[in-house]
């Protein structure tokens, strides 16, 4: 603790001087002390509330080229405390993707060394750390331009995504639909959410966990014996990475067995509990049964499946070999049977993330990844109202605004969700709900030209703006809002 206080004093002196913490202002001994302090249990709380940690790129470069992988791990700990848009954080990410081979060697700590402590930290810490392994989103003019035929959404998108250079995809994408004028963030969200949804729902590619028996039967994993092509799965992997790059919640969740295979972790009996409750129950009974339960040293195993190709002959299993038997069945039914599909999804991930894919899946929990790619489905009315901003003359107490929220309050859940989608291009909110939405949702007053007073509301999905005139009655507001919800069906236009 004395060294921690000494370090704090030195850092605060630097902060007071206004210079920031750089390789010029930190002594060699202080750098050494800093690396050691990172291991201290109070490290996170020590730095979490301070804005004095302004590394220069030269200092980072010096640290990450150390021979000891532990030093690299500590640098990641430090970086995880910085905002994603911090200049130092972005420089470090660019350095990683420009020196993949070098960092591949450094990232050996993920699979070789103890890193379980990361899973014991908070969500924000883990996600910040993971985002340092995701390519930086470039400005719009540097992004890859895609023109997609909405009528042939899936096949046209697969072709364009797989034809694109991986380097170009890492910079981000800009999407325009053939024959439509809309461009920007809203169109990209519409394309990505619609495409991923159709790939999951309309293709013979995925199955959901355990049907109604599972605690969460919306989770997906590859379907055994699927007729979907290798390109289909490889494109799907790329799309999930693009969703991470653009921070778009596409409304799906991976099953635990898919998540673990992307993490390159072994699947155990407990891991299939939600995936296939019936098999889990059957295998668990085998593992829990005692030898005294049987008259002989063998028992007959049957779960309704064909065991003719089992090493044990499909009829009898020595009690002493039951653990090996169950492990083999899990490997066969939940790994080997979908290995080809999973491998192609991995190729999609690795094409854009390279060696950093394993970092993301090793340091995140399944529920962390849920928040990143699924988002939150629940729409809390009180939060929606609380975190909506008003512009161009509208205020929260205006009668048109009160009418609007009364209309929304009276809508069924599905209509509310469609209203949000037509307004923002968003179906699922990020973790934190409306408060975390960037940019925030906005309601604007429509120009007061008399000929426009009967117009429908208009949306600028890229900016999360909804504009409507000062309708003269609640009834007119309700009518216009329903028309906006029902008629603006998945097409985006600039205001």
C-alpha positions as CSV (number, residue, x, y, z in Angstrom):
1,X,0.0,0.0,0.0
2,X,2.9,2.4,0.7
3,X,4.1,1.9,-2.9
4,X,0.6,2.5,-4.1
5,X,0.4,5.8,-2.2
6,X,3.8,6.8,-3.5
7,X,2.7,6.1,-7.0
8,X,-0.5,8.0,-6.5
9,X,1.5,11.0,-5.2
10,X,3.7,11.0,-8.3
11,X,0.9,10.7,-10.7
12,X,-1.1,13.4,-9.0
13,X,1.9,15.7,-9.2
14,X,2.0,15.1,-12.9
15,X,-1.7,15.7,-13.2
16,X,-1.5,19.0,-11.3
17,X,1.2,20.1,-13.7
18,X,-1.2,19.6,-16.5
19,X,1.3,17.6,-18.5
20,X,-0.4,14.2,-18.3
21,X,1.3,10.9,-17.7
22,X,3.7,10.3,-20.7
23,X,6.9,8.5,-21.3
24,X,8.7,11.9,-20.9
25,X,7.3,12.6,-17.5
26,X,7.4,9.1,-16.0
27,X,10.8,7.9,-14.7
28,X,12.0,4.4,-15.5
29,X,11.5,3.4,-11.9
30,X,7.9,4.8,-12.0
31,X,7.2,2.8,-15.1
32,X,8.4,-0.3,-13.3
33,X,6.4,0.5,-10.2
34,X,3.3,1.1,-12.4
35,X,3.5,-2.4,-14.0
36,X,3.9,-3.9,-10.5
37,X,1.0,-1.9,-9.1
38,X,-1.3,-3.2,-11.8
39,X,-1.3,-6.6,-10.0
40,X,-2.5,-5.0,-6.8
41,X,-6.1,-5.8,-5.8
42,X,-7.0,-2.2,-5.4
43,X,-5.6,-1.2,-8.9
44,X,-9.0,-0.9,-10.6
45,X,-10.6,1.3,-7.9
46,X,-7.3,3.3,-7.8
47,X,-7.4,4.3,-11.4
48,X,-11.1,4.0,-12.3
49,X,-12.1,7.5,-11.1
50,X,-9.0,9.4,-12.2
51,X,-8.4,11.2,-15.5
52,X,-4.6,11.5,-15.1
53,X,-3.7,8.4,-17.1
54,X,-2.9,10.0,-20.4
55,X,-0.3,7.7,-22.0
56,X,1.6,8.7,-25.0
57,X,2.0,6.2,-27.9
58,X,5.7,6.1,-27.3
59,X,5.2,4.8,-23.8
60,X,2.7,2.2,-24.9
61,X,5.0,1.1,-27.7
62,X,7.8,0.7,-25.2
63,X,5.7,-1.5,-22.9
64,X,4.1,-3.8,-25.5
65,X,7.4,-4.8,-26.9
66,X,8.6,-6.2,-23.6
67,X,9.5,-9.9,-23.6
68,X,7.3,-10.8,-20.7
69,X,3.7,-11.5,-21.8
70,X,2.6,-10.4,-18.3
71,X,3.7,-6.9,-19.2
72,X,1.4,-7.0,-22.2
73,X,-1.4,-8.2,-20.1
74,X,-0.9,-5.3,-17.7
75,X,-1.0,-2.9,-20.5
76,X,-4.3,-4.3,-21.6
77,X,-5.5,-3.8,-18.0
78,X,-4.5,-0.2,-18.1
79,X,-6.0,0.3,-21.6
80,X,-9.3,-1.2,-20.5
81,X,-9.7,1.8,-18.2
82,X,-9.6,4.3,-21.1
83,X,-12.7,5.2,-23.1
84,X,-12.9,3.5,-26.4
85,X,-12.6,6.8,-28.3
86,X,-9.5,7.8,-26.3
87,X,-6.6,8.7,-28.7
88,X,-4.2,6.4,-27.0
89,X,-6.7,3.5,-27.1
90,X,-7.2,4.0,-30.9
91,X,-3.4,4.2,-31.5
92,X,-2.9,1.0,-29.7
93,X,-5.6,-0.8,-31.7
94,X,-4.1,0.4,-35.0
95,X,-0.7,-0.8,-33.8
96,X,-2.2,-4.2,-33.1
97,X,-3.8,-4.6,-36.5
98,X,-0.7,-3.3,-38.3
99,X,1.5,-5.9,-36.5
100,X,-0.6,-9.0,-36.3
101,X,2.3,-11.4,-36.3
102,X,4.0,-9.6,-33.4
103,X,0.8,-9.5,-31.3
104,X,-0.1,-13.1,-32.1
105,X,3.0,-14.0,-30.2
106,X,2.1,-11.7,-27.3
107,X,-1.4,-13.0,-27.2
108,X,-0.2,-16.4,-26.2
109,X,-1.1,-15.5,-22.6
110,X,-4.8,-16.1,-23.5
111,X,-4.4,-19.8,-23.9
112,X,-1.2,-20.4,-22.0
113,X,-1.5,-18.4,-18.8
114,X,-4.1,-17.8,-16.1
115,X,-6.6,-15.2,-17.2
116,X,-9.7,-16.3,-15.3
117,X,-9.4,-13.2,-13.1
118,X,-10.8,-11.2,-16.0
119,X,-14.1,-13.1,-15.8
120,X,-14.4,-12.0,-12.2
121,X,-14.2,-8.3,-13.0
122,X,-17.2,-6.1,-13.9
123,X,-19.0,-6.1,-17.3
124,X,-17.7,-2.6,-18.3
125,X,-14.1,-3.7,-17.6
126,X,-14.4,-6.9,-19.7
127,X,-16.1,-5.2,-22.6
128,X,-13.6,-2.3,-22.7
129,X,-10.8,-4.9,-22.8
130,X,-12.6,-6.8,-25.6
131,X,-13.1,-3.7,-27.7
132,X,-9.4,-3.2,-27.9
133,X,-9.4,-6.3,-30.0
134,X,-12.0,-5.0,-32.4
135,X,-11.0,-3.0,-35.5
136,X,-11.5,0.8,-35.2
137,X,-14.4,2.2,-37.2
138,X,-13.1,4.6,-39.8
139,X,-14.8,7.8,-41.0
140,X,-17.7,7.4,-43.5
141,X,-15.6,8.5,-46.5
142,X,-13.0,5.7,-45.7
143,X,-15.6,2.9,-45.3
144,X,-16.4,0.3,-47.9
145,X,-19.4,1.2,-50.0
146,X,-21.9,-1.6,-50.6
147,X,-25.0,-1.4,-52.9
148,X,-27.5,-4.1,-52.0
149,X,-30.6,-5.4,-53.8
150,X,-33.3,-5.5,-51.1
151,X,-35.3,-8.0,-53.2
152,X,-32.5,-10.5,-53.1
153,X,-31.2,-9.5,-49.7
154,X,-29.5,-12.6,-48.5
155,X,-27.8,-13.9,-51.6
156,X,-26.7,-10.4,-52.9
157,X,-25.3,-9.6,-49.4
158,X,-23.4,-12.9,-49.1
159,X,-21.8,-12.3,-52.6
160,X,-20.8,-8.7,-51.8
161,X,-19.5,-9.4,-48.3
162,X,-17.4,-12.4,-49.4
163,X,-16.0,-10.6,-52.5
164,X,-14.9,-7.7,-50.3
165,X,-11.3,-7.4,-49.1
166,X,-11.0,-8.2,-45.4
167,X,-8.9,-5.1,-44.9
168,X,-11.6,-2.9,-46.4
169,X,-14.3,-4.6,-44.2
170,X,-12.3,-3.9,-41.1
171,X,-12.7,-0.1,-41.7
172,X,-16.5,-0.4,-41.6
173,X,-19.1,-0.3,-44.3
174,X,-21.6,2.1,-45.8
175,X,-24.8,0.6,-47.3
176,X,-27.2,1.8,-49.9
177,X,-30.2,-0.2,-51.3
178,X,-30.7,-0.3,-55.0
179,X,-33.4,2.2,-56.1
180,X,-33.6,3.9,-52.6
181,X,-32.2,7.3,-51.7
182,X,-31.5,6.6,-48.1
183,X,-27.9,6.4,-46.8
184,X,-26.2,6.5,-43.4
185,X,-26.3,4.7,-40.1
186,X,-30.0,4.0,-40.2
187,X,-29.7,2.2,-43.6
188,X,-26.7,0.2,-42.4
189,X,-28.7,-0.9,-39.2
190,X,-31.7,-1.8,-41.3
191,X,-29.6,-3.9,-43.7
192,X,-27.6,-5.7,-40.9
193,X,-30.5,-6.4,-38.6
194,X,-32.8,-7.6,-41.5
195,X,-30.0,-9.7,-43.1
196,X,-29.0,-11.5,-39.9
197,X,-32.6,-12.1,-39.0
198,X,-33.4,-13.6,-42.4
199,X,-30.3,-15.8,-42.3
200,X,-31.3,-17.2,-38.9
201,X,-35.0,-17.6,-39.6
202,X,-35.3,-18.5,-43.3
203,X,-32.3,-20.7,-44.0
204,X,-31.8,-24.3,-43.0
205,X,-28.7,-23.2,-41.1
206,X,-29.4,-22.9,-37.4
207,X,-31.4,-24.5,-34.7
208,X,-32.5,-23.1,-31.4
209,X,-31.7,-24.4,-28.0
210,X,-33.8,-27.2,-26.5
211,X,-37.2,-26.0,-27.8
212,X,-39.6,-25.0,-25.0
213,X,-37.7,-27.1,-22.4
214,X,-34.7,-24.7,-22.4
215,X,-34.5,-21.7,-20.1
216,X,-33.8,-19.6,-23.2
217,X,-35.0,-21.2,-26.5
218,X,-34.0,-18.2,-28.6
219,X,-30.3,-19.1,-28.7
220,X,-28.9,-20.4,-31.9
221,X,-26.2,-22.8,-33.0
222,X,-25.5,-24.5,-36.3
223,X,-27.9,-27.2,-37.5
224,X,-26.5,-30.7,-37.9
225,X,-26.8,-31.8,-41.5
226,X,-27.6,-28.3,-42.8
227,X,-27.9,-27.7,-46.5
228,X,-26.5,-24.1,-46.1
229,X,-23.2,-23.6,-47.9
230,X,-19.8,-22.9,-46.4
231,X,-20.1,-19.4,-47.8
232,X,-23.3,-18.8,-45.9
233,X,-21.7,-19.6,-42.6
234,X,-18.5,-17.7,-43.4
235,X,-20.5,-14.6,-44.3
236,X,-22.5,-15.0,-41.1
237,X,-19.3,-14.8,-39.1
238,X,-18.2,-11.7,-40.9
239,X,-21.6,-10.0,-40.3
240,X,-21.4,-10.6,-36.5
241,X,-17.9,-8.9,-36.5
242,X,-19.4,-6.0,-38.5
243,X,-22.1,-5.7,-35.9
244,X,-19.4,-5.4,-33.3
245,X,-17.4,-2.9,-35.2
246,X,-20.5,-0.7,-35.8
247,X,-22.0,-1.4,-32.3
248,X,-25.2,-2.6,-33.8
249,X,-27.4,-5.0,-31.7
250,X,-28.9,-7.4,-34.2
251,X,-31.2,-9.2,-31.8
252,X,-29.8,-12.8,-31.8
253,X,-28.0,-14.8,-29.1
254,X,-25.5,-17.6,-29.5
255,X,-26.1,-20.8,-27.7
256,X,-23.5,-21.7,-25.1
257,X,-22.0,-24.5,-27.2
258,X,-21.4,-22.2,-30.1
259,X,-19.9,-19.5,-27.9
260,X,-17.6,-22.1,-26.2
261,X,-16.4,-23.4,-29.6
262,X,-15.6,-19.8,-30.7
263,X,-13.7,-19.6,-27.4
264,X,-11.9,-22.8,-28.2
265,X,-12.9,-24.2,-24.8
266,X,-14.0,-27.8,-24.1
267,X,-17.7,-28.5,-23.8
268,X,-18.7,-30.3,-20.6
269,X,-22.0,-31.9,-19.4
270,X,-23.1,-28.7,-17.6
271,X,-22.6,-26.7,-20.8
272,X,-25.4,-28.6,-22.7
273,X,-28.0,-28.1,-19.9
274,X,-29.9,-25.4,-21.9
275,X,-28.9,-26.6,-25.3
276,X,-30.6,-30.0,-25.0
277,X,-32.3,-30.5,-21.6
278,X,-33.4,-34.1,-22.4
279,X,-29.9,-35.3,-23.2
280,X,-28.5,-33.3,-20.3
281,X,-30.9,-35.1,-17.9
282,X,-30.1,-38.5,-19.4
283,X,-26.3,-38.1,-19.2
284,X,-26.6,-36.5,-15.8
285,X,-28.4,-39.6,-14.5
286,X,-25.7,-41.8,-15.8
287,X,-23.0,-39.7,-14.0
288,X,-25.0,-39.6,-10.7
289,X,-25.9,-43.3,-10.5
290,X,-23.9,-45.4,-8.1
291,X,-22.7,-48.9,-8.9
292,X,-25.0,-50.2,-6.1
293,X,-27.9,-49.2,-8.4
294,X,-27.1,-52.1,-10.7
295,X,-26.9,-55.9,-10.3
296,X,-24.0,-56.1,-12.7
297,X,-20.9,-54.1,-13.5
298,X,-22.5,-53.0,-16.8
299,X,-25.6,-51.1,-17.6
300,X,-27.7,-50.6,-20.7
301,X,-27.8,-47.0,-21.9
302,X,-30.5,-45.6,-24.1
303,X,-31.7,-42.1,-24.8
304,X,-33.8,-42.9,-27.8
305,X,-30.9,-42.5,-30.3
306,X,-29.0,-44.9,-32.5
307,X,-25.8,-46.1,-30.8
308,X,-24.8,-48.6,-33.4
309,X,-21.6,-46.7,-34.2
310,X,-20.5,-46.3,-30.5
311,X,-17.2,-47.9,-29.5
312,X,-19.1,-49.6,-26.7
313,X,-21.4,-51.3,-29.3
314,X,-24.4,-49.1,-28.3
315,X,-25.7,-51.6,-25.7
316,X,-23.5,-51.8,-22.6
317,X,-21.0,-49.5,-20.9
318,X,-18.7,-50.4,-18.0
319,X,-19.6,-48.3,-15.0
320,X,-16.0,-47.3,-14.6
321,X,-16.0,-45.8,-18.1
322,X,-19.2,-43.8,-17.9
323,X,-17.4,-40.4,-17.6
324,X,-15.4,-41.2,-20.8
325,X,-18.6,-42.4,-22.5
326,X,-20.6,-39.3,-21.7
327,X,-17.7,-37.0,-22.7
328,X,-17.5,-38.9,-26.0
329,X,-21.2,-38.6,-26.6
330,X,-21.1,-34.8,-25.9
331,X,-18.1,-34.4,-28.3
332,X,-19.9,-36.3,-31.0
333,X,-23.3,-34.8,-30.7
334,X,-22.5,-31.2,-29.9
335,X,-19.0,-30.6,-31.5
336,X,-18.2,-33.1,-34.2
337,X,-21.7,-33.1,-35.7
338,X,-21.5,-29.4,-36.5
339,X,-17.8,-29.0,-36.8
340,X,-17.8,-28.0,-40.5
341,X,-20.4,-25.3,-39.9
342,X,-18.6,-23.9,-36.9
343,X,-15.3,-23.9,-38.7
344,X,-16.7,-21.7,-41.4
345,X,-18.2,-19.3,-38.9
346,X,-14.7,-19.2,-37.3
347,X,-13.2,-18.4,-40.7
348,X,-15.6,-15.4,-41.0
349,X,-14.6,-14.2,-37.6
350,X,-10.9,-14.7,-38.1
351,X,-10.8,-13.0,-41.5
352,X,-11.7,-9.7,-39.8
353,X,-10.4,-10.3,-36.2
354,X,-7.3,-12.4,-36.9
355,X,-5.8,-13.7,-33.7
356,X,-7.8,-11.3,-31.7
357,X,-11.0,-13.4,-32.0
358,X,-9.7,-15.7,-29.3
359,X,-9.1,-12.8,-27.0
360,X,-12.7,-11.5,-27.3
361,X,-14.2,-14.9,-26.6
362,X,-11.8,-15.8,-23.8
363,X,-12.4,-12.6,-21.7
364,X,-16.1,-12.2,-22.2
365,X,-18.9,-14.2,-20.6
366,X,-21.8,-15.4,-22.7
367,X,-24.1,-12.8,-21.2
368,X,-21.6,-10.1,-22.1
369,X,-21.7,-11.2,-25.7
370,X,-25.5,-11.3,-25.5
371,X,-25.5,-7.6,-24.7
372,X,-23.1,-6.8,-27.5
373,X,-25.0,-8.5,-30.4
374,X,-28.5,-8.9,-29.1
375,X,-29.1,-5.9,-27.0
376,X,-32.2,-5.3,-24.8
377,X,-35.6,-6.1,-26.1
378,X,-37.6,-4.4,-23.3
379,X,-38.8,-0.9,-24.0
380,X,-39.4,1.0,-20.8
381,X,-41.8,3.8,-21.4
382,X,-40.6,5.9,-18.5
383,X,-37.0,5.8,-19.8
384,X,-38.1,6.4,-23.4
385,X,-39.7,9.7,-22.3
386,X,-37.0,10.6,-19.8
387,X,-34.1,10.4,-22.3
388,X,-35.9,11.9,-25.3
389,X,-34.7,15.4,-26.3
390,X,-36.9,18.1,-27.8
391,X,-35.7,20.6,-30.5
392,X,-36.9,23.4,-32.8
393,X,-39.5,24.8,-30.4
394,X,-40.9,21.6,-28.8
395,X,-40.8,21.2,-25.0
396,X,-41.9,18.4,-22.8
397,X,-45.0,20.2,-21.6
398,X,-46.4,21.1,-25.0
399,X,-49.8,19.5,-25.7
400,X,-48.6,17.8,-28.9
401,X,-45.8,16.1,-26.9
402,X,-48.3,15.0,-24.2
403,X,-50.6,13.7,-26.9
404,X,-47.7,11.9,-28.6
405,X,-46.7,10.0,-25.4
406,X,-50.3,9.1,-24.7
407,X,-50.5,7.6,-28.1
408,X,-47.3,5.6,-27.6
409,X,-48.5,4.5,-24.2
410,X,-51.7,3.1,-25.7
411,X,-49.9,1.2,-28.5
412,X,-49.5,-2.6,-28.2
413,X,-45.9,-3.7,-27.6
414,X,-45.3,-4.8,-31.3
415,X,-46.5,-1.4,-32.6
416,X,-44.2,0.4,-30.1
417,X,-41.3,-1.6,-31.3
418,X,-42.1,-0.8,-35.0
419,X,-42.4,2.9,-34.1
420,X,-38.9,2.8,-32.6
421,X,-37.6,1.0,-35.6
422,X,-39.1,3.5,-38.1
423,X,-37.9,6.3,-35.9
424,X,-34.3,5.1,-35.4
425,X,-33.6,2.0,-37.4
426,X,-33.1,0.2,-34.0
427,X,-35.0,-2.9,-32.9
428,X,-32.9,-3.7,-29.8
429,X,-31.4,-1.2,-27.4
430,X,-27.9,-1.4,-26.1
431,X,-27.1,-2.3,-22.5
432,X,-28.3,0.6,-20.5
433,X,-31.4,1.2,-22.6
434,X,-32.4,4.6,-23.9
435,X,-29.9,6.3,-21.6
436,X,-27.1,4.6,-23.4
437,X,-28.4,5.3,-26.9
438,X,-26.0,7.4,-29.0
439,X,-27.2,9.8,-30.4
440,X,-30.2,10.1,-28.1
441,X,-33.7,10.0,-29.5
442,X,-35.0,13.4,-30.5
443,X,-38.4,14.9,-31.3
444,X,-38.5,18.0,-33.5
445,X,-41.1,20.5,-34.4
446,X,-42.1,20.5,-38.1
447,X,-42.2,23.8,-40.0
448,X,-45.4,25.6,-39.5
449,X,-46.4,25.9,-43.2
450,X,-50.1,25.4,-43.4
451,X,-49.8,22.9,-46.3
452,X,-47.6,20.7,-44.1
453,X,-49.8,20.5,-41.0
454,X,-51.4,17.3,-42.4
455,X,-48.1,15.6,-43.2
456,X,-47.1,12.3,-41.6
457,X,-44.2,12.4,-39.1
458,X,-40.8,12.1,-40.7
459,X,-37.7,10.3,-39.4
460,X,-34.0,10.8,-39.8
461,X,-32.9,7.4,-38.6
462,X,-29.2,8.2,-38.7
463,X,-29.7,10.9,-36.1
464,X,-32.6,9.2,-34.2
465,X,-34.9,12.2,-35.0
466,X,-38.6,12.2,-35.4
467,X,-40.3,15.4,-36.7
468,X,-44.0,16.2,-36.8
469,X,-46.0,19.4,-37.0
470,X,-48.2,20.8,-34.2
471,X,-51.3,18.7,-34.9
472,X,-54.5,20.3,-33.9
473,X,-56.0,17.4,-32.0
474,X,-55.2,14.2,-30.2
475,X,-57.3,12.3,-32.8
476,X,-55.2,13.6,-35.7
477,X,-52.0,12.8,-33.8
478,X,-53.1,9.3,-33.3
479,X,-54.2,8.8,-36.9
480,X,-50.9,10.2,-38.3
481,X,-48.8,8.2,-35.9
482,X,-50.5,4.9,-36.9
483,X,-50.0,5.7,-40.6
484,X,-46.3,6.4,-39.9
485,X,-45.9,3.1,-38.1
486,X,-47.8,1.1,-40.7
487,X,-46.7,2.7,-44.0
488,X,-43.0,3.3,-43.3
489,X,-42.1,-0.3,-43.6
490,X,-38.4,-0.8,-43.8
491,X,-37.5,1.9,-46.2
492,X,-35.3,4.8,-45.3
493,X,-35.1,8.3,-46.8
494,X,-33.3,11.5,-46.1
495,X,-35.4,14.3,-44.7
